[in-house]
Amino acid sequence: DLFLDAPIFFKKAILESDEQWSVNKKLVDTREKGLWRSIPKNFPFFSVEFGTGGGFAHVIEDRDTFNPAWGKSVLCGMLGEPAQVVLRAKRAPLHVERSRVEQFKKMWHRFDWTRRLKGGDLHAKFQQKSKS
């Protein structure tokens, strides 16, 4: 399952990143303290989260050399798609985009943490568990 492998892909990519990230800790695990308690205030950072269970982050020390599409490139690698094609792709017509959104929502439905929020289909079930 690709979703379950995502933490492995991103951990490896962060640990193998360029020397531009060498002064601060390379990999910050946000599962224990959460993102905002894991990164110093006012520091630029890259972050990736995996549902409600946390994820990984890293402080960006040199904004000028950091590629803002780096995370997208990692995703392209996970999906087996060439980054140069995906990152330069033009937008599809609106009806095609809507169809893709619906397909994506169906594919990731069981991982959608927003379903636990008020108004979501799992909100009442989640509330009952937290009370017991």
C-alpha positions as CSV (number, residue, x, y, z in Angstrom):
1,D,0.0,0.0,0.0
2,L,1.6,3.3,-1.2
3,F,0.1,5.3,1.7
4,L,1.8,3.1,4.3
5,D,5.1,3.3,2.4
6,A,5.1,7.2,2.3
7,P,6.9,7.6,5.7
8,I,9.7,5.4,4.5
9,F,10.1,7.4,1.2
10,F,10.1,10.7,2.9
11,K,12.4,9.6,5.8
12,K,14.9,8.3,3.3
13,A,14.7,11.4,1.1
14,I,15.2,13.8,4.1
15,L,18.2,11.8,5.4
16,E,19.8,11.7,2.0
17,S,19.2,15.4,1.3
18,D,22.0,17.8,0.4
19,E,24.5,19.2,2.8
20,Q,22.5,22.4,2.8
21,W,20.6,21.0,5.8
22,S,23.6,19.9,7.9
23,V,23.7,22.3,10.9
24,N,20.3,21.4,12.4
25,K,19.0,17.9,13.1
26,K,18.3,16.3,9.7
27,L,15.1,14.5,10.6
28,V,12.6,15.7,13.1
29,D,9.9,13.2,14.0
30,T,6.7,15.1,14.8
31,R,4.7,12.2,16.2
32,E,5.5,12.8,19.8
33,K,5.4,16.6,20.2
34,G,3.5,17.7,17.1
35,L,4.8,20.0,14.4
36,W,4.7,23.3,16.2
37,R,6.5,22.1,19.2
38,S,9.2,20.3,17.2
39,I,10.4,23.2,15.0
40,P,11.9,26.5,16.5
41,K,9.6,29.5,16.1
42,N,10.2,31.6,12.9
43,F,12.4,29.0,11.3
44,P,11.6,28.0,7.7
45,F,10.9,24.2,7.4
46,F,9.8,21.4,5.2
47,S,7.1,19.2,6.7
48,V,5.1,16.1,5.7
49,E,2.3,14.6,7.7
50,F,0.8,11.2,7.4
51,G,-2.8,11.5,8.6
52,T,-3.4,12.5,12.3
53,G,-0.4,10.5,13.5
54,G,2.3,13.0,12.8
55,G,5.1,13.0,10.3
56,F,8.6,14.4,9.6
57,A,10.0,17.9,9.4
58,H,13.3,19.5,8.8
59,V,14.6,23.1,9.2
60,I,15.6,24.8,5.9
61,E,18.8,26.6,6.6
62,D,19.3,28.2,3.2
63,R,16.1,29.3,1.5
64,D,18.1,30.3,-1.6
65,T,19.3,26.8,-2.4
66,F,16.2,24.9,-1.2
67,N,14.0,23.7,-4.1
68,P,10.4,24.5,-3.3
69,A,9.3,21.5,-5.5
70,W,11.4,19.1,-3.5
71,G,8.5,17.4,-1.7
72,K,6.6,17.1,-5.0
73,S,9.7,15.4,-6.5
74,V,9.6,12.9,-3.7
75,L,6.0,12.2,-4.4
76,C,6.8,11.7,-8.1
77,G,9.4,9.2,-7.1
78,M,6.8,7.3,-4.9
79,L,4.4,7.2,-7.8
80,G,7.0,6.3,-10.4
81,E,6.3,9.4,-12.4
82,P,9.1,11.6,-13.9
83,A,9.3,14.8,-11.9
84,Q,10.2,17.0,-14.8
85,V,7.0,16.0,-16.6
86,V,4.7,16.2,-13.6
87,L,6.1,19.5,-12.2
88,R,5.8,21.2,-15.6
89,A,2.4,19.8,-16.5
90,K,-0.3,22.3,-17.5
91,R,-3.7,22.2,-15.8
92,A,-6.3,20.0,-17.3
93,P,-9.8,21.3,-18.1
94,L,-12.0,21.8,-15.1
95,H,-14.2,18.7,-15.8
96,V,-11.1,16.5,-15.9
97,E,-9.8,18.1,-12.7
98,R,-13.1,17.4,-10.9
99,S,-13.1,13.8,-12.1
100,R,-9.6,13.3,-10.7
101,V,-10.6,14.9,-7.4
102,E,-13.5,12.4,-7.1
103,Q,-11.2,9.5,-7.9
104,F,-8.7,10.6,-5.4
105,K,-11.3,11.1,-2.7
106,K,-12.6,7.5,-3.2
107,M,-9.0,6.1,-3.2
108,W,-8.0,7.8,0.0
109,H,-11.4,7.8,1.8
110,R,-10.4,5.5,4.6
111,F,-7.3,7.7,5.4
112,D,-9.3,11.0,5.5
113,W,-8.8,12.3,9.0
114,T,-11.3,15.2,8.3
115,R,-14.1,12.6,8.6
116,R,-13.5,12.8,12.4
117,L,-14.2,16.5,12.5
118,K,-17.6,17.9,13.4
119,G,-19.9,17.4,10.5
120,G,-17.9,14.4,9.2
121,D,-19.4,10.9,9.0
122,L,-17.1,9.5,11.8
123,H,-17.5,12.4,14.2
124,A,-20.1,10.8,16.5
125,K,-18.2,7.5,16.5
126,F,-15.0,9.2,17.4
127,Q,-16.7,11.2,20.2
128,Q,-18.1,8.0,21.7
129,K,-14.6,6.4,21.8
130,S,-13.0,9.4,23.5
131,K,-15.7,9.5,26.2
132,S,-15.2,5.9,27.2
